Amino acid sequence: MEKVEKAFLFISRNLDRIGGLIVLPAISIIVIVDVFKRYALNDPWIWSLEFNEWMLLLIFAFAIPECTRQNGHVRMELLISNLPKRSQEAMDVVYILCAISLFYLLGFHAWEEFHFDYELGRITEFVRLPIWGHHLAIFGMCVILIVYYVLRLIATIFNFGEFSRTESIGLEE
């Protein structure tokens, strides 16, 4: 179980780094240059808005596995922390099953859209990015999250310990 957890840690952390250290600065630079060109030179880039929309989606798809790994989802900590341990585990199981269902449905839809867009060869209007790429990114994010949640469900049900809190058990690089 620890090897799987380390692999998930490696994947989620590196995707998060790519989004934060490469994609986010690229968006910032393009926005700054585009604003300068638009207002100072009256010559904006027609493709910059489309590019930024796609890159923001990529940041989201890359960051959500790491956020989930760190247990960074939104919940009422005041309520959860005051419940008995068995009730906390029961709520975790319900949360995990809901998350698996949600990401399965989202991933299933993204997979269907990926096939549809790939077969038609659809591309974006200005940057000419393949539209299937964004559906493939969403599908990949969903697969990573479903695997993580299944492992977390097993760890919660069979009391394997701290699988959902890897940042606290010394698996850092």
ZASETOR-280988 format. One record per residue (C-alpha): residue number from 1; residue in one letter; x, y, z. Coordinates in pm, whole numbers. Layout:
BEGIN
<rec NUM, 'a', <X, Y, Z>> ...
***
This chain:
BEGIN
<rec 1, 'm', <0, 0, 0>> <rec 2, 'e', <288, 235, 76>> <rec 3, 'k', <432, 194, -278>> <rec 4, 'v', <98, 289, -431>> <rec 5, 'e', <77, 584, -197>> <rec 6, 'k', <426, 700, -295>> <rec 7, 'a', <337, 669, -665>> <rec 8, 'f', <22, 875, -612>> <rec 9, 'l', <226, 1130, -416>> <rec 10, 'f', <478, 1155, -702>> <rec 11, 'i', <210, 1195, -971>> <rec 12, 's', <-10, 1442, -786>> <rec 13, 'r', <277, 1654, -655>> <rec 14, 'n', <447, 1682, -995>> <rec 15, 'l', <124, 1765, -1177>> <rec 16, 'd', <63, 2036, -918>> <rec 17, 'r', <415, 2172, -969>> <rec 18, 'i', <373, 2182, -1347>> <rec 19, 'g', <52, 2377, -1305>> <rec 20, 'g', <195, 2617, -1049>> <rec 21, 'l', <548, 2666, -1177>> <rec 22, 'i', <501, 2652, -1554>> <rec 23, 'v', <140, 2706, -1657>> <rec 24, 'l', <46, 2982, -1409>> <rec 25, 'p', <351, 3201, -1491>> <rec 26, 'a', <283, 3147, -1864>> <rec 27, 'i', <-74, 3273, -1815>> <rec 28, 's', <52, 3574, -1619>> <rec 29, 'i', <308, 3670, -1883>> <rec 30, 'i', <59, 3635, -2167>> <rec 31, 'v', <-201, 3846, -1984>> <rec 32, 'i', <53, 4119, -1903>> <rec 33, 'v', <185, 4133, -2260>> <rec 34, 'd', <-167, 4121, -2405>> <rec 35, 'v', <-288, 4406, -2183>> <rec 36, 'f', <16, 4614, -2282>> <rec 37, 'k', <-38, 4540, -2651>> <rec 38, 'r', <-410, 4613, -2624>> <rec 39, 'y', <-388, 4948, -2444>> <rec 40, 'a', <-47, 5082, -2546>> <rec 41, 'l', <-23, 4958, -2905>> <rec 42, 'n', <-391, 4896, -2986>> <rec 43, 'd', <-288, 4554, -3116>> <rec 44, 'p', <-416, 4275, -2884>> <rec 45, 'w', <-354, 3907, -2935>> <rec 46, 'i', <-678, 3754, -3054>> <rec 47, 'w', <-583, 3410, -2919>> <rec 48, 's', <-482, 3504, -2564>> <rec 49, 'l', <-825, 3470, -2402>> <rec 50, 'e', <-874, 3125, -2553>> <rec 51, 'f', <-525, 3018, -2444>> <rec 52, 'n', <-578, 3144, -2089>> <rec 53, 'e', <-912, 2966, -2055>> <rec 54, 'w', <-752, 2636, -2154>> <rec 55, 'm', <-453, 2683, -1928>> <rec 56, 'l', <-677, 2764, -1629>> <rec 57, 'l', <-859, 2437, -1690>> <rec 58, 'l', <-524, 2260, -1704>> <rec 59, 'i', <-420, 2416, -1371>> <rec 60, 'f', <-745, 2294, -1217>> <rec 61, 'a', <-702, 1943, -1357>> <rec 62, 'f', <-341, 1930, -1237>> <rec 63, 'a', <-405, 2075, -889>> <rec 64, 'i', <-713, 1883, -777>> <rec 65, 'p', <-536, 1547, -716>> <rec 66, 'e', <-280, 1715, -487>> <rec 67, 'c', <-553, 1909, -307>> <rec 68, 't', <-741, 1584, -254>> <rec 69, 'r', <-427, 1403, -139>> <rec 70, 'q', <-369, 1670, 125>> <rec 71, 'n', <-729, 1638, 241>> <rec 72, 'g', <-786, 1996, 125>> <rec 73, 'h', <-1149, 1953, 30>> <rec 74, 'v', <-1405, 2184, 186>> <rec 75, 'r', <-1581, 2043, 489>> <rec 76, 'm', <-1699, 2159, 828>> <rec 77, 'e', <-1396, 2082, 1042>> <rec 78, 'l', <-1572, 2203, 1358>> <rec 79, 'l', <-1846, 1944, 1310>> <rec 80, 'i', <-1617, 1662, 1196>> <rec 81, 's', <-1356, 1705, 1468>> <rec 82, 'n', <-1617, 1686, 1747>> <rec 83, 'l', <-1763, 1353, 1634>> <rec 84, 'p', <-1652, 1016, 1768>> <rec 85, 'k', <-1385, 840, 1559>> <rec 86, 'r', <-1632, 580, 1421>> <rec 87, 's', <-1871, 857, 1310>> <rec 88, 'q', <-1582, 1041, 1143>> <rec 89, 'e', <-1491, 722, 958>> <rec 90, 'a', <-1854, 665, 855>> <rec 91, 'm', <-1872, 1022, 720>> <rec 92, 'd', <-1544, 963, 538>> <rec 93, 'v', <-1688, 651, 374>> <rec 94, 'v', <-1997, 844, 259>> <rec 95, 'y', <-1778, 1128, 132>> <rec 96, 'i', <-1549, 884, -52>> <rec 97, 'l', <-1841, 699, -216>> <rec 98, 'c', <-1993, 1032, -328>> <rec 99, 'a', <-1656, 1143, -468>> <rec 100, 'i', <-1605, 814, -655>> <rec 101, 's', <-1954, 845, -806>> <rec 102, 'l', <-1901, 1209, -906>> <rec 103, 'f', <-1561, 1153, -1064>> <rec 104, 'y', <-1682, 837, -1238>> <rec 105, 'l', <-1968, 1029, -1402>> <rec 106, 'l', <-1741, 1320, -1491>> <rec 107, 'g', <-1472, 1086, -1627>> <rec 108, 'f', <-1725, 882, -1825>> <rec 109, 'h', <-1858, 1198, -1989>> <rec 110, 'a', <-1507, 1328, -2057>> <rec 111, 'w', <-1412, 994, -2219>> <rec 112, 'e', <-1715, 1006, -2448>> <rec 113, 'e', <-1640, 1367, -2543>> <rec 114, 'f', <-1274, 1278, -2601>> <rec 115, 'h', <-1373, 1011, -2855>> <rec 116, 'f', <-1624, 1241, -3023>> <rec 117, 'd', <-1381, 1533, -3055>> <rec 118, 'y', <-1090, 1311, -3157>> <rec 119, 'e', <-1286, 1141, -3434>> <rec 120, 'l', <-1403, 1475, -3572>> <rec 121, 'g', <-1060, 1635, -3537>> <rec 122, 'r', <-1209, 1938, -3364>> <rec 123, 'i', <-971, 2223, -3278>> <rec 124, 't', <-1007, 2559, -3106>> <rec 125, 'e', <-1074, 2864, -3315>> <rec 126, 'f', <-761, 3074, -3267>> <rec 127, 'v', <-486, 2870, -3101>> <rec 128, 'r', <-586, 2558, -3293>> <rec 129, 'l', <-546, 2331, -2991>> <rec 130, 'p', <-714, 1991, -3020>> <rec 131, 'i', <-1038, 2009, -2821>> <rec 132, 'w', <-998, 1645, -2723>> <rec 133, 'g', <-693, 1744, -2517>> <rec 134, 'h', <-902, 1917, -2257>> <rec 135, 'h', <-1137, 1619, -2229>> <rec 136, 'l', <-838, 1386, -2198>> <rec 137, 'a', <-697, 1602, -1914>> <rec 138, 'i', <-1029, 1584, -1730>> <rec 139, 'f', <-1047, 1208, -1785>> <rec 140, 'g', <-692, 1162, -1655>> <rec 141, 'm', <-770, 1370, -1346>> <rec 142, 'c', <-1080, 1158, -1283>> <rec 143, 'v', <-888, 830, -1315>> <rec 144, 'i', <-623, 950, -1070>> <rec 145, 'l', <-888, 1062, -823>> <rec 146, 'i', <-1095, 744, -850>> <rec 147, 'v', <-786, 530, -783>> <rec 148, 'y', <-698, 750, -490>> <rec 149, 'y', <-1047, 737, -343>> <rec 150, 'v', <-1071, 358, -382>> <rec 151, 'l', <-739, 320, -198>> <rec 152, 'r', <-855, 567, 64>> <rec 153, 'l', <-1181, 372, 105>> <rec 154, 'i', <-986, 50, 159>> <rec 155, 'a', <-760, 224, 409>> <rec 156, 't', <-1057, 371, 596>> <rec 157, 'i', <-1259, 49, 610>> <rec 158, 'f', <-968, -179, 704>> <rec 159, 'n', <-790, 79, 927>> <rec 160, 'f', <-466, 85, 728>> <rec 161, 'g', <-385, 411, 895>> <rec 162, 'e', <-298, 743, 749>> <rec 163, 'f', <-347, 689, 374>> <rec 164, 's', <-552, 1006, 338>> <rec 165, 'r', <-294, 1214, 523>> <rec 166, 't', <34, 1134, 346>> <rec 167, 'e', <182, 1473, 426>> <rec 168, 's', <196, 1374, 792>> <rec 169, 'i', <365, 1033, 765>> <rec 170, 'g', <702, 1123, 620>> <rec 171, 'l', <659, 1035, 254>> <rec 172, 'e', <807, 1366, 144>> <rec 173, 'e', <1078, 1359, -119>> 
***
